Amino acid sequence: MDAVEYGLICDRSDEKDIVKNVNAYLAEKGYRKLYKWKDKGGIKNIDDPSSDPKLEYTYGQFIKESPKWYFDILPNKDLRSIYRFAEQKDCAWTLFFSKTNPESCTESDNIYLDNFLKDLLTGTGYKSKLLYKYSGDDYRR
């Protein structure tokens, strides 16, 4: 998995602003707005499903054309008041970004995706910090 997860330094109540800002950024780039899914995103721990967060919904978007990417926006604290990143309670929301087919990415694809992520993080309207860099067979946290 070639993916990263950033924390957005904000309050839980900033959800509407984050969604509005990200949708504006996506529209500027010619992409569709965020989907709102009634699930826990891509977080599934096969070894211990009880550790999966309990979420009412998540936001996400993806592109199937090359260079393929996926991202989602989740609350850091779930419905049981359990933090996914307990050491980062100042980050009420997290943004996960994945290059969904990294082995087929050219150098220019990687540059495009890296810039897209950087601009997406800026486009949220909030400061962000890297929480986790996934590699290999890592499970989502």
Short mmCIF file of the C-alpha atoms (twelve columns), coordinates in Angstrom:
data_MODEL
# 
_entry.id   MODEL 
# 
loop_
_atom_site.group_PDB 
_atom_site.id 
_atom_site.type_symbol 
_atom_site.label_atom_id 
_atom_site.label_alt_id 
_atom_site.label_comp_id 
_atom_site.label_asym_id 
_atom_site.label_seq_id 
_atom_site.Cartn_x 
_atom_site.Cartn_y 
_atom_site.Cartn_z 
_atom_site.pdbx_PDB_model_num 
ATOM 1   C CA . MET A 1   0.000   0.000   0.000   1 
ATOM 2   C CA . ASP A 2   1.423   3.352   -1.030  1 
ATOM 3   C CA . ALA A 3   -0.589  5.605   1.251   1 
ATOM 4   C CA . VAL A 4   -0.416  8.308   3.897   1 
ATOM 5   C CA . GLU A 5   -2.766  9.587   6.555   1 
ATOM 6   C CA . TYR A 6   -2.768  13.208  7.643   1 
ATOM 7   C CA . GLY A 7   -4.488  14.800  10.590  1 
ATOM 8   C CA . LEU A 8   -6.407  18.009  10.074  1 
ATOM 9   C CA . ILE A 9   -5.848  20.308  13.031  1 
ATOM 10  C CA . CYS A 10  -9.411  21.354  13.705  1 
ATOM 11  C CA . ASP A 11  -12.504 20.674  15.795  1 
ATOM 12  C CA . ARG A 12  -15.149 18.046  15.085  1 
ATOM 13  C CA . SER A 13  -17.567 20.907  14.403  1 
ATOM 14  C CA . ASP A 14  -15.449 22.035  11.408  1 
ATOM 15  C CA . GLU A 15  -16.853 19.182  9.298   1 
ATOM 16  C CA . LYS A 16  -19.077 21.344  7.058   1 
ATOM 17  C CA . ASP A 17  -16.253 23.774  6.307   1 
ATOM 18  C CA . ILE A 18  -13.858 20.947  5.460   1 
ATOM 19  C CA . VAL A 19  -16.380 19.335  3.094   1 
ATOM 20  C CA . LYS A 20  -17.224 22.690  1.470   1 
ATOM 21  C CA . ASN A 21  -13.533 23.540  1.013   1 
ATOM 22  C CA . VAL A 22  -12.605 20.123  -0.382  1 
ATOM 23  C CA . ASN A 23  -15.576 20.156  -2.765  1 
ATOM 24  C CA . ALA A 24  -14.478 23.583  -4.027  1 
ATOM 25  C CA . TYR A 25  -10.941 22.267  -4.587  1 
ATOM 26  C CA . LEU A 26  -12.235 19.183  -6.434  1 
ATOM 27  C CA . ALA A 27  -14.489 21.334  -8.643  1 
ATOM 28  C CA . GLU A 28  -11.537 23.585  -9.467  1 
ATOM 29  C CA . LYS A 29  -9.651  20.488  -10.664 1 
ATOM 30  C CA . GLY A 30  -12.642 19.197  -12.651 1 
ATOM 31  C CA . TYR A 31  -13.495 16.325  -10.289 1 
ATOM 32  C CA . ARG A 32  -16.801 15.409  -8.732  1 
ATOM 33  C CA . LYS A 33  -17.644 16.379  -5.164  1 
ATOM 34  C CA . LEU A 34  -17.087 14.131  -2.159  1 
ATOM 35  C CA . TYR A 35  -19.245 11.076  -1.650  1 
ATOM 36  C CA . LYS A 36  -20.760 10.548  1.790   1 
ATOM 37  C CA . TRP A 37  -20.645 6.842   2.629   1 
ATOM 38  C CA . LYS A 38  -22.442 5.081   5.476   1 
ATOM 39  C CA . ASP A 39  -19.492 2.913   6.459   1 
ATOM 40  C CA . LYS A 40  -16.037 2.965   7.988   1 
ATOM 41  C CA . GLY A 41  -14.087 3.639   4.816   1 
ATOM 42  C CA . GLY A 42  -11.259 1.267   3.997   1 
ATOM 43  C CA . ILE A 43  -10.549 0.353   7.614   1 
ATOM 44  C CA . LYS A 44  -10.829 -3.380  8.092   1 
ATOM 45  C CA . ASN A 45  -8.555  -5.303  10.426  1 
ATOM 46  C CA . ILE A 46  -8.926  -8.917  9.307   1 
ATOM 47  C CA . ASP A 47  -7.081  -10.193 12.392  1 
ATOM 48  C CA . ASP A 48  -9.207  -8.228  14.880  1 
ATOM 49  C CA . PRO A 49  -12.463 -6.816  13.429  1 
ATOM 50  C CA . SER A 50  -13.484 -5.584  16.899  1 
ATOM 51  C CA . SER A 51  -10.743 -2.945  16.608  1 
ATOM 52  C CA . ASP A 52  -12.399 -1.402  13.538  1 
ATOM 53  C CA . PRO A 53  -13.733 2.085   14.296  1 
ATOM 54  C CA . LYS A 54  -17.471 2.566   14.657  1 
ATOM 55  C CA . LEU A 55  -18.360 5.437   12.338  1 
ATOM 56  C CA . GLU A 56  -21.727 6.782   11.271  1 
ATOM 57  C CA . TYR A 57  -20.373 7.868   7.869   1 
ATOM 58  C CA . THR A 58  -17.235 8.860   5.988   1 
ATOM 59  C CA . TYR A 59  -16.437 11.114  3.043   1 
ATOM 60  C CA . GLY A 60  -14.402 9.999   0.078   1 
ATOM 61  C CA . GLN A 61  -13.526 10.332  -3.584  1 
ATOM 62  C CA . PHE A 62  -11.562 8.312   -6.111  1 
ATOM 63  C CA . ILE A 63  -10.547 8.347   -9.749  1 
ATOM 64  C CA . LYS A 64  -10.414 5.190   -11.838 1 
ATOM 65  C CA . GLU A 65  -8.382  6.670   -14.697 1 
ATOM 66  C CA . SER A 66  -4.605  6.732   -14.580 1 
ATOM 67  C CA . PRO A 67  -3.031  7.900   -12.375 1 
ATOM 68  C CA . LYS A 68  -5.502  6.263   -10.009 1 
ATOM 69  C CA . TRP A 69  -6.040  7.682   -6.524  1 
ATOM 70  C CA . TYR A 70  -8.390  7.375   -3.578  1 
ATOM 71  C CA . PHE A 71  -8.862  9.506   -0.492  1 
ATOM 72  C CA . ASP A 72  -11.236 9.619   2.410   1 
ATOM 73  C CA . ILE A 73  -11.935 11.932  5.310   1 
ATOM 74  C CA . LEU A 74  -12.846 10.376  8.647   1 
ATOM 75  C CA . PRO A 75  -13.348 11.596  12.185  1 
ATOM 76  C CA . ASN A 76  -10.415 10.750  14.436  1 
ATOM 77  C CA . LYS A 77  -12.805 9.831   17.268  1 
ATOM 78  C CA . ASP A 78  -15.437 7.153   16.639  1 
ATOM 79  C CA . LEU A 79  -18.950 6.689   18.042  1 
ATOM 80  C CA . ARG A 80  -17.515 4.878   21.093  1 
ATOM 81  C CA . SER A 81  -15.261 7.906   21.796  1 
ATOM 82  C CA . ILE A 82  -12.179 5.887   20.807  1 
ATOM 83  C CA . TYR A 83  -9.486  7.814   18.939  1 
ATOM 84  C CA . ARG A 84  -7.824  6.183   15.950  1 
ATOM 85  C CA . PHE A 85  -4.775  8.390   16.594  1 
ATOM 86  C CA . ALA A 86  -5.030  8.898   20.354  1 
ATOM 87  C CA . GLU A 87  -1.739  10.803  20.502  1 
ATOM 88  C CA . GLN A 88  -3.144  13.401  18.059  1 
ATOM 89  C CA . LYS A 89  -6.360  14.594  19.702  1 
ATOM 90  C CA . ASP A 90  -5.873  18.052  18.163  1 
ATOM 91  C CA . CYS A 91  -6.740  16.435  14.816  1 
ATOM 92  C CA . ALA A 92  -10.512 15.944  14.851  1 
ATOM 93  C CA . TRP A 93  -10.501 14.751  11.223  1 
ATOM 94  C CA . THR A 94  -8.052  12.650  9.223   1 
ATOM 95  C CA . LEU A 95  -7.380  12.537  5.499   1 
ATOM 96  C CA . PHE A 96  -6.151  9.240   4.052   1 
ATOM 97  C CA . PHE A 97  -4.657  9.320   0.536   1 
ATOM 98  C CA . SER A 98  -3.638  6.320   -1.533  1 
ATOM 99  C CA . LYS A 99  -2.068  5.847   -4.926  1 
ATOM 100 C CA . THR A 100 -4.232  2.873   -5.867  1 
ATOM 101 C CA . ASN A 101 -1.944  1.486   -8.567  1 
ATOM 102 C CA . PRO A 102 1.548   2.790   -7.704  1 
ATOM 103 C CA . GLU A 103 3.438   0.161   -9.686  1 
ATOM 104 C CA . SER A 104 2.041   1.571   -12.951 1 
ATOM 105 C CA . CYS A 105 2.743   5.227   -12.078 1 
ATOM 106 C CA . THR A 106 5.293   7.051   -14.178 1 
ATOM 107 C CA . GLU A 107 7.547   9.693   -12.668 1 
ATOM 108 C CA . SER A 108 5.218   12.409  -13.982 1 
ATOM 109 C CA . ASP A 109 2.213   10.549  -12.471 1 
ATOM 110 C CA . ASN A 110 3.936   10.517  -9.087  1 
ATOM 111 C CA . ILE A 111 4.724   14.223  -9.335  1 
ATOM 112 C CA . TYR A 112 1.093   14.941  -10.264 1 
ATOM 113 C CA . LEU A 113 -0.241  12.828  -7.369  1 
ATOM 114 C CA . ASP A 114 2.179   14.339  -4.845  1 
ATOM 115 C CA . ASN A 115 1.156   17.856  -5.922  1 
ATOM 116 C CA . PHE A 116 -2.527  16.888  -5.903  1 
ATOM 117 C CA . LEU A 117 -2.217  15.676  -2.299  1 
ATOM 118 C CA . LYS A 118 -0.295  18.778  -1.227  1 
ATOM 119 C CA . ASP A 119 -2.913  21.042  -2.807  1 
ATOM 120 C CA . LEU A 120 -5.765  18.924  -1.419  1 
ATOM 121 C CA . LEU A 121 -4.394  19.319  2.105   1 
ATOM 122 C CA . THR A 122 -4.082  23.075  1.595   1 
ATOM 123 C CA . GLY A 123 -7.562  23.077  0.063   1 
ATOM 124 C CA . THR A 124 -9.113  21.745  3.273   1 
ATOM 125 C CA . GLY A 125 -8.544  25.178  4.778   1 
ATOM 126 C CA . TYR A 126 -6.868  23.719  7.881   1 
ATOM 127 C CA . LYS A 127 -3.322  22.971  8.942   1 
ATOM 128 C CA . SER A 128 -2.341  19.337  8.648   1 
ATOM 129 C CA . LYS A 129 0.332   16.992  9.886   1 
ATOM 130 C CA . LEU A 130 1.476   13.556  8.796   1 
ATOM 131 C CA . LEU A 131 0.118   10.923  11.170  1 
ATOM 132 C CA . TYR A 132 1.124   7.700   9.443   1 
ATOM 133 C CA . LYS A 133 2.845   6.468   6.285   1 
ATOM 134 C CA . TYR A 134 1.520   3.058   5.278   1 
ATOM 135 C CA . SER A 135 3.708   0.489   3.574   1 
ATOM 136 C CA . GLY A 136 3.550   -3.136  2.563   1 
ATOM 137 C CA . ASP A 137 0.611   -4.953  4.104   1 
ATOM 138 C CA . ASP A 138 -0.145  -2.359  6.801   1 
ATOM 139 C CA . TYR A 139 -3.705  -2.242  8.064   1 
ATOM 140 C CA . ARG A 140 -5.436  1.113   8.192   1 
ATOM 141 C CA . ARG A 141 -5.423  2.505   11.708  1 
# 
